[in-house]
Amino acid sequence: MKAMILAAGRGERMRPLSDKTPKPLLKVHGKSLIVWHIERLASLGFSEIIINIDHLGDMIEKSLGDGSEWGVNLLYSDERQSGALESAGGIINALPLIESEMFLVVNSDIWCDYEFETGFNLRDDLAHLILVPNPKHNPDGDFALYKNRVSNDTKRRFTFSGIGYYSAKLFEGLQNQKMPLAPPLREAVEKGKVGGSLYDGRWYDIGTPQRLKEINATSV
């Protein structure tokens, strides 16, 4: 299975740090956020990783190279001409590089010890989302979860971790343009086509300078 790391965002909430350094290259305990992901993916058997780039994308490409340092092949989905396409748009734009019916996508601005699965099977689902207990900055959560099925119910909601397994069919018929992931996901949820799991391990959303400071003050 191939993996994709979403790394094209401007990182508005991370300013001023993200003005001169792309958010994926900000460091947690001396190592770039995106490198934590690459190392973990490589250790778990992922050999080909697609990274979408826009804001300061040349810095990301120069820093990571072709991935040989970690024994993987890095491919770049370049959004610098169009501008960042958001999550769904970035995935759609990268589909020619993914070249797979099913794939993993992870946000670059999280830190976690979740074990990504190369052999994950979606069966008939269009997606499988990894949810986590709600952090302080997202107390109301995003999706409900009942017996490993994701629901748009407004009760018992958990937070979407930024980790998901997707079928290319989820994006069929959608235009290659700027587009958030929530609308097609919620539509698939309504059709009963999205599974989910609750992950109780270590997970941090590194969305602001304060949260970056907090994780760097925590042992990982």
Buried (B, 14 or more C-beta within 10 A) or exposed (E): BBBBBBBBBBBEBBEEBBEEBBBBBBEBEEEBBBBBBBBBBBEEEBBBBBBBBBBBBEBBBEEBEEBEEBEBBBBBBBBBEBEBBBBBBBBBBBBEBBEBEBBBBBBBBBBBEBEBBEEEEBEEBBBBBBBBEBBEEBEEBBBBBEEEBBBBEEEEBBBBBBBBBBBBBBBEEBEBEBBEBBEBBBBBBEEEBBBBBEBEEEBBBBBBBEBBEEBBEEEE
